[in-house]
Amino acid sequence: MAQQITKPATPVKTSAAAKPVAKQTDARPVSFVFGKENYRLFIISIAIVAFGFFLMSGSTDIYGTTKIVIAPLVVLGGFAVGFFAIFKKAVAKVD
C-alpha cells in the first residue's frame, strides 16, 4: 500500500529573515577566583609539604623524633597553609 502525498490545506506562512541580534560587550574587567597572594601562599604550602616529606625520608633511625613527630607536624602545617591559601578572599584592587 503506497502512501499518498497530500498538500496542506492552507499555504504555510514563513516569517521574514530575522535580523541578527547584536551582542552587547561587557566592559567589566576580568576577575579571577584567586589573587596573586593566594597563589604565592599555595606555592609556599607545597614547599612546606615537600620539606616535611623530605624530613620523613631516610633509612637510618626509623623511630627518631624527627620522623615520628616533627615531620608529620610540618606536613600538616603545610596542608593548613594550603587550605588557608584556598579560602583566603582575594582583595579587589580599586583604581
N, CA, C and O atoms as a GROMACS GRO file, in nm:
protein
  380
    1MET      N    1   0.083  -0.115   0.000
    1MET     CA    2   0.000   0.000   0.000
    1MET      C    3   0.089   0.123   0.000
    1MET      O    4   0.173   0.140   0.089
    2ALA      N    5   0.072   0.206  -0.096
    2ALA     CA    6   0.154   0.326  -0.111
    2ALA      C    7   0.094   0.441  -0.034
    2ALA      O    8  -0.028   0.453  -0.021
    3GLN      N    9   0.180   0.525   0.016
    3GLN     CA   10   0.134   0.644   0.090
    3GLN      C   11   0.102   0.753  -0.010
    3GLN      O   12   0.171   0.771  -0.111
    4GLN      N   13  -0.001   0.826   0.020
    4GLN     CA   14  -0.038   0.938  -0.066
    4GLN      C   15   0.020   1.066  -0.008
    4GLN      O   16   0.014   1.090   0.112
    5ILE      N   17   0.076   1.147  -0.096
    5ILE     CA   18   0.131   1.274  -0.055
    5ILE      C   19   0.020   1.378  -0.065
    5ILE      O   20  -0.039   1.395  -0.172
    6THR      N   21  -0.007   1.446   0.043
    6THR     CA   22  -0.112   1.547   0.043
    6THR      C   23  -0.051   1.684   0.064
    6THR      O   24   0.051   1.698   0.131
    7LYS      N   25  -0.114   1.782   0.008
    7LYS     CA   26  -0.071   1.920   0.024
    7LYS      C   27  -0.145   1.980   0.143
    7LYS      O   28  -0.259   1.941   0.170
    8PRO      N   29  -0.081   2.076   0.214
    8PRO     CA   30  -0.151   2.139   0.326
    8PRO      C   31  -0.272   2.217   0.276
    8PRO      O   32  -0.272   2.269   0.165
    9ALA      N   33  -0.374   2.226   0.360
    9ALA     CA   34  -0.497   2.294   0.322
    9ALA      C   35  -0.474   2.444   0.303
    9ALA      O   36  -0.532   2.504   0.213
   10THR      N   37  -0.390   2.502   0.386
   10THR     CA   38  -0.361   2.645   0.371
   10THR      C   39  -0.212   2.660   0.346
   10THR      O   40  -0.132   2.578   0.392
   11PRO      N   41  -0.175   2.763   0.274
   11PRO     CA   42  -0.033   2.781   0.250
   11PRO      C   43   0.043   2.810   0.381
   11PRO      O   44  -0.009   2.875   0.471
   12VAL      N   45   0.163   2.759   0.389
   12VAL     CA   46   0.247   2.779   0.507
   12VAL      C   47   0.310   2.917   0.500
   12VAL      O   48   0.370   2.954   0.400
   13LYS      N   49   0.294   2.993   0.609
   13LYS     CA   50   0.350   3.128   0.614
   13LYS      C   51   0.489   3.121   0.672
   13LYS      O   52   0.512   3.062   0.778
   14THR      N   53   0.580   3.181   0.604
   14THR     CA   54   0.716   3.189   0.656
   14THR      C   55   0.744   3.332   0.697
   14THR      O   56   0.702   3.426   0.630
   15SER      N   57   0.813   3.347   0.804
   15SER     CA   58   0.844   3.482   0.851
   15SER      C   59   0.965   3.534   0.774
   15SER      O   60   1.044   3.457   0.720
   16ALA      N   61   0.978   3.664   0.773
   16ALA     CA   62   1.093   3.726   0.707
   16ALA      C   63   1.218   3.691   0.786
   16ALA      O   64   1.211   3.659   0.905
   17ALA      N   65   1.330   3.697   0.721
   17ALA     CA   66   1.456   3.663   0.787
   17ALA      C   67   1.477   3.756   0.906
   17ALA      O   68   1.470   3.878   0.894
   18ALA      N   69   1.503   3.696   1.020
   18ALA     CA   70   1.523   3.774   1.142
   18ALA      C   71   1.659   3.842   1.138
   18ALA      O   72   1.758   3.786   1.091
   19LYS      N   73   1.662   3.963   1.188
   19LYS     CA   74   1.788   4.036   1.194
   19LYS      C   75   1.872   3.978   1.308
   19LYS      O   76   1.820   3.949   1.415
   20PRO      N   77   2.001   3.962   1.284
   20PRO     CA   78   2.084   3.908   1.393
   20PRO      C   79   2.091   4.008   1.509
   20PRO      O   80   2.105   4.128   1.490
   21VAL      N   81   2.080   3.954   1.627
   21VAL     CA   82   2.084   4.037   1.747
   21VAL      C   83   2.230   4.067   1.779
   21VAL      O   84   2.312   3.975   1.791
   22ALA      N   85   2.262   4.194   1.792
   22ALA     CA   86   2.399   4.234   1.823
   22ALA      C   87   2.426   4.206   1.971
   22ALA      O   88   2.348   4.246   2.058
   23LYS      N   89   2.534   4.138   1.998
   23LYS     CA   90   2.570   4.109   2.136
   23LYS      C   91   2.633   4.232   2.199
   23LYS      O   92   2.716   4.300   2.139
   24GLN      N   93   2.590   4.260   2.321
   24GLN     CA   94   2.646   4.374   2.391
   24GLN      C   95   2.771   4.328   2.465
   24GLN      O   96   2.770   4.227   2.536
   25THR      N   97   2.877   4.402   2.447
   25THR     CA   98   3.002   4.366   2.514
   25THR      C   99   2.998   4.420   2.657
   25THR      O  100   2.950   4.530   2.682
   26ASP      N  101   3.047   4.341   2.746
   26ASP     CA  102   3.051   4.379   2.886
   26ASP      C  103   3.187   4.442   2.914
   26ASP      O  104   3.290   4.382   2.887
   27ALA      N  105   3.186   4.563   2.967
   27ALA     CA  106   3.310   4.637   2.987
   27ALA      C  107   3.374   4.609   3.123
   27ALA      O  108   3.474   4.672   3.159
   28ARG      N  109   3.318   4.514   3.198
   28ARG     CA  110   3.377   4.485   3.329
   28ARG      C  111   3.511   4.414   3.312
   28ARG      O  112   3.525   4.331   3.222
   29PRO      N  113   3.608   4.444   3.396
   29PRO     CA  114   3.737   4.374   3.386
   29PRO      C  115   3.722   4.229   3.433
   29PRO      O  116   3.632   4.196   3.511
   30VAL      N  117   3.809   4.145   3.386
   30VAL     CA  118   3.806   4.004   3.423
   30VAL      C  119   3.857   3.991   3.566
   30VAL      O  120   3.962   4.044   3.601
   31SER      N  121   3.781   3.920   3.649
   31SER     CA  122   3.825   3.898   3.786
   31SER      C  123   3.846   3.748   3.806
   31SER      O  124   3.758   3.667   3.775
   32PHE      N  125   3.962   3.714   3.856
   32PHE     CA  126   3.996   3.574   3.878
   32PHE      C  127   3.950   3.531   4.016
   32PHE      O  128   3.926   3.614   4.104
   33VAL      N  129   3.936   3.401   4.035
   33VAL     CA  130   3.892   3.349   4.163
   33VAL      C  131   4.000   3.370   4.268
   33VAL      O  132   3.970   3.411   4.380
   34PHE      N  133   4.125   3.343   4.232
   34PHE     CA  134   4.236   3.358   4.325
   34PHE      C  135   4.320   3.478   4.287
   34PHE      O  136   4.335   3.511   4.170
   35GLY      N  137   4.373   3.543   4.387
   35GLY     CA  138   4.462   3.656   4.364
   35GLY      C  139   4.607   3.612   4.366
   35GLY      O  140   4.638   3.494   4.384
   36LYS      N  141   4.694   3.709   4.348
   36LYS     CA  142   4.838   3.680   4.345
   36LYS      C  143   4.887   3.626   4.478
   36LYS      O  144   4.971   3.536   4.482
   37GLU      N  145   4.834   3.679   4.586
   37GLU     CA  146   4.874   3.634   4.720
   37GLU      C  147   4.830   3.490   4.745
   37GLU      O  148   4.901   3.414   4.811
   38ASN      N  149   4.713   3.451   4.692
   38ASN     CA  150   4.666   3.314   4.708
   38ASN      C  151   4.763   3.216   4.642
   38ASN      O  152   4.798   3.114   4.701
   39TYR      N  153   4.806   3.247   4.521
   39TYR     CA  154   4.899   3.159   4.451
   39TYR      C  155   5.033   3.153   4.523
   39TYR      O  156   5.096   3.047   4.531
   40ARG      N  157   5.077   3.265   4.575
   40ARG     CA  158   5.204   3.267   4.647
   40ARG      C  159   5.196   3.179   4.771
   40ARG      O  160   5.288   3.102   4.798
   41LEU      N  161   5.087   3.190   4.847
   41LEU     CA  162   5.070   3.108   4.966
   41LEU      C  163   5.059   2.960   4.929
   41LEU      O  164   5.110   2.874   5.002
   42PHE      N  165   4.994   2.930   4.818
   42PHE     CA  166   4.980   2.791   4.777
   42PHE      C  167   5.115   2.731   4.739
   42PHE      O  168   5.141   2.615   4.770
   43ILE      N  169   5.199   2.807   4.672
   43ILE     CA  170   5.333   2.758   4.637
   43ILE      C  171   5.416   2.737   4.763
   43ILE      O  172   5.492   2.640   4.772
   44ILE      N  173   5.403   2.827   4.860
   44ILE     CA  174   5.473   2.811   4.987
   44ILE      C  175   5.426   2.685   5.059
   44ILE      O  176   5.506   2.613   5.118
   45SER      N  177   5.295   2.659   5.054
   45SER     CA  178   5.244   2.539   5.120
   45SER      C  179   5.296   2.412   5.054
   45SER      O  180   5.324   2.314   5.123
   46ILE      N  181   5.309   2.412   4.922
   46ILE     CA  182   5.365   2.296   4.853
   46ILE      C  183   5.510   2.274   4.896
   46ILE      O  184   5.553   2.161   4.915
   47ALA      N  185   5.585   2.383   4.912
   47ALA     CA  186   5.724   2.372   4.956
   47ALA      C  187   5.732   2.318   5.099
   47ALA      O  188   5.821   2.238   5.130
   48ILE      N  189   5.642   2.361   5.186
   48ILE     CA  190   5.642   2.314   5.324
   48ILE      C  191   5.610   2.164   5.329
   48ILE      O  192   5.675   2.090   5.402
   49VAL      N  193   5.511   2.121   5.252
   49VAL     CA  194   5.475   1.979   5.248
   49VAL      C  195   5.592   1.896   5.194
   49VAL      O  196   5.623   1.790   5.248
   50ALA      N  197   5.657   1.945   5.088
   50ALA     CA  198   5.772   1.873   5.032
   50ALA      C  199   5.885   1.864   5.135
   50ALA      O  200   5.952   1.761   5.145
   51PHE      N  201   5.907   1.972   5.210
   51PHE     CA  202   6.010   1.969   5.314
   51PHE      C  203   5.975   1.868   5.423
   51PHE      O  204   6.062   1.798   5.474
   52GLY      N  205   5.848   1.860   5.458
   52GLY     CA  206   5.804   1.762   5.558
   52GLY      C  207   5.827   1.619   5.511
   52GLY      O  208   5.869   1.534   5.589
   53PHE      N  209   5.798   1.593   5.384
   53PHE     CA  210   5.824   1.459   5.331
   53PHE      C  211   5.974   1.431   5.323
   53PHE      O  212   6.018   1.317   5.341
   54PHE      N  213   6.052   1.534   5.297
   54PHE     CA  214   6.198   1.517   5.298
   54PHE      C  215   6.247   1.479   5.438
   54PHE      O  216   6.336   1.395   5.453
   55LEU      N  217   6.188   1.543   5.541
   55LEU     CA  218   6.224   1.509   5.679
   55LEU      C  219   6.187   1.364   5.712
   55LEU      O  220   6.256   1.300   5.791
   56MET      N  221   6.079   1.313   5.653
   56MET     CA  222   6.037   1.176   5.679
   56MET      C  223   6.123   1.073   5.608
   56MET      O  224   6.126   0.957   5.648
   57SER      N  225   6.193   1.114   5.503
   57SER     CA  226   6.270   1.017   5.426
   57SER      C  227   6.399   0.981   5.499
   57SER      O  228   6.435   1.043   5.599
   58GLY      N  229   6.466   0.882   5.449
   58GLY     CA  230   6.591   0.838   5.510
   58GLY      C  231   6.582   0.692   5.546
   58GLY      O  232   6.474   0.633   5.550
   59SER      N  233   6.698   0.634   5.573
   59SER     CA  234   6.700   0.491   5.603
   59SER      C  235   6.748   0.461   5.744
   59SER      O  236   6.731   0.349   5.791
   60THR      N  237   6.807   0.555   5.810
   60THR     CA  238   6.859   0.529   5.944
   60THR      C  239   6.766   0.587   6.050
   60THR      O  240   6.693   0.683   6.023
   61ASP      N  241   6.769   0.530   6.167
   61ASP     CA  242   6.692   0.578   6.282
   61ASP      C  243   6.544   0.595   6.247
   61ASP      O  244   6.491   0.706   6.244
   62ILE      N  245   6.479   0.481   6.222
   62ILE     CA  246   6.340   0.481   6.178
   62ILE      C  247   6.248   0.544   6.283
   62ILE      O  248   6.152   0.612   6.248
   63TYR      N  249   6.277   0.523   6.408
   63TYR     CA  250   6.189   0.570   6.514
   63TYR      C  251   6.239   0.699   6.579
   63TYR      O  252   6.215   0.723   6.697
   64GLY      N  253   6.308   0.782   6.502
   64GLY     CA  254   6.357   0.908   6.556
   64GLY      C  255   6.245   1.010   6.573
   64GLY      O  256   6.141   1.001   6.508
   65THR      N  257   6.269   1.105   6.660
   65THR     CA  258   6.169   1.209   6.687
   65THR      C  259   6.139   1.291   6.563
   65THR      O  260   6.025   1.335   6.544
   66THR      N  261   6.238   1.313   6.480
   66THR     CA  262   6.217   1.393   6.359
   66THR      C  263   6.118   1.325   6.266
   66THR      O  264   6.029   1.390   6.211
   67LYS      N  265   6.133   1.194   6.246
   67LYS     CA  266   6.045   1.123   6.154
   67LYS      C  267   5.907   1.094   6.212
   67LYS      O  268   5.809   1.089   6.137
   68ILE      N  269   5.899   1.076   6.341
   68ILE     CA  270   5.772   1.037   6.403
   68ILE      C  271   5.687   1.157   6.441
   68ILE      O  272   5.564   1.151   6.430
   69VAL      N  273   5.749   1.265   6.487
   69VAL     CA  274   5.671   1.377   6.541
   69VAL      C  275   5.684   1.502   6.454
   69VAL      O  276   5.583   1.558   6.410
   70ILE      N  277   5.804   1.546   6.431
   70ILE     CA  278   5.826   1.676   6.367
   70ILE      C  279   5.782   1.676   6.221
   70ILE      O  280   5.711   1.768   6.178
   71ALA      N  281   5.823   1.576   6.144
   71ALA     CA  282   5.790   1.573   6.001
   71ALA      C  283   5.639   1.569   5.976
   71ALA      O  284   5.591   1.644   5.890
   72PRO      N  285   5.562   1.485   6.045
   72PRO     CA  286   5.417   1.489   6.022
   72PRO      C  287   5.354   1.623   6.060
   72PRO      O  288   5.259   1.668   5.995
   73LEU      N  289   5.405   1.687   6.165
   73LEU     CA  290   5.353   1.820   6.202
   73LEU      C  291   5.386   1.923   6.094
   73LEU      O  292   5.305   2.012   6.066
   74VAL      N  293   5.503   1.913   6.034
   74VAL     CA  294   5.540   2.005   5.926
   74VAL      C  295   5.448   1.983   5.806
   74VAL      O  296   5.403   2.080   5.744
   75VAL      N  297   5.421   1.857   5.773
   75VAL     CA  298   5.332   1.827   5.661
   75VAL      C  299   5.191   1.880   5.688
   75VAL      O  300   5.130   1.941   5.601
   76LEU      N  301   5.139   1.856   5.808
   76LEU     CA  302   5.007   1.908   5.842
   76LEU      C  303   5.004   2.060   5.841
   76LEU      O  304   4.905   2.120   5.800
   77GLY      N  305   5.113   2.122   5.885
   77GLY     CA  306   5.121   2.269   5.877
   77GLY      C  307   5.119   2.317   5.733
   77GLY      O  308   5.058   2.419   5.702
   78GLY      N  309   5.186   2.244   5.644
   78GLY     CA  310   5.184   2.279   5.502
   78GLY      C  311   5.044   2.267   5.442
   78GLY      O  312   5.003   2.350   5.362
   79PHE      N  313   4.971   2.160   5.484
   79PHE     CA  314   4.833   2.147   5.437
   79PHE      C  315   4.745   2.258   5.493
   79PHE      O  316   4.655   2.307   5.424
   80ALA      N  317   4.770   2.299   5.615
   80ALA     CA  318   4.693   2.409   5.675
   80ALA      C  319   4.717   2.540   5.599
   80ALA      O  320   4.623   2.616   5.575
   81VAL      N  321   4.841   2.565   5.562
   81VAL     CA  322   4.870   2.685   5.482
   81VAL      C  323   4.802   2.675   5.346
   81VAL      O  324   4.754   2.776   5.293
   82GLY      N  325   4.797   2.554   5.289
   82GLY     CA  326   4.729   2.535   5.161
   82GLY      C  327   4.580   2.562   5.171
   82GLY      O  328   4.522   2.626   5.083
   83PHE      N  329   4.516   2.513   5.278
   83PHE     CA  330   4.373   2.542   5.297
   83PHE      C  331   4.350   2.691   5.317
   83PHE      O  332   4.253   2.747   5.265
   84PHE      N  333   4.438   2.755   5.391
   84PHE     CA  334   4.425   2.900   5.410
   84PHE      C  335   4.439   2.973   5.277
   84PHE      O  336   4.367   3.070   5.251
   85ALA      N  337   4.532   2.927   5.192
   85ALA     CA  338   4.552   2.990   5.061
   85ALA      C  339   4.429   2.975   4.974
   85ALA      O  340   4.397   3.065   4.896
   86ILE      N  341   4.360   2.863   4.985
   86ILE     CA  342   4.240   2.842   4.903
   86ILE      C  343   4.124   2.926   4.954
   86ILE      O  344   4.052   2.985   4.874
   87PHE      N  345   4.106   2.933   5.085
   87PHE     CA  346   3.990   3.001   5.140
   87PHE      C  347   4.009   3.151   5.160
   87PHE      O  348   3.912   3.222   5.188
   88LYS      N  349   4.131   3.200   5.147
   88LYS     CA  350   4.154   3.344   5.164
   88LYS      C  351   4.087   3.420   5.051
   88LYS      O  352   4.101   3.384   4.934
   89LYS      N  353   4.016   3.522   5.086
   89LYS     CA  354   3.945   3.602   4.987
   89LYS      C  355   4.042   3.694   4.917
   89LYS      O  356   4.122   3.762   4.982
   90ALA      N  357   4.035   3.697   4.784
   90ALA     CA  358   4.122   3.785   4.707
   90ALA      C  359   4.076   3.930   4.726
   90ALA      O  360   3.956   3.959   4.723
   91VAL      N  361   4.170   4.018   4.746
   91VAL     CA  362   4.139   4.159   4.767
   91VAL      C  363   4.130   4.225   4.629
   91VAL      O  364   4.224   4.218   4.550
   92ALA      N  365   4.017   4.289   4.602
   92ALA     CA  366   3.997   4.355   4.473
   92ALA      C  367   4.064   4.492   4.475
   92ALA      O  368   4.050   4.569   4.570
   93LYS      N  369   4.138   4.520   4.370
   93LYS     CA  370   4.203   4.650   4.359
   93LYS      C  371   4.106   4.751   4.302
   93LYS      O  372   4.036   4.724   4.204
   94VAL      N  373   4.102   4.868   4.363
   94VAL     CA  374   4.015   4.976   4.317
   94VAL      C  375   4.104   5.084   4.260
   94VAL      O  376   4.187   5.141   4.331
   95ASP      N  377   4.086   5.113   4.134
   95ASP     CA  378   4.168   5.216   4.069
   95ASP      C  379   4.095   5.347   4.062
   95ASP      O  380   4.149   5.445   4.010
   0.00000   0.00000   0.00000
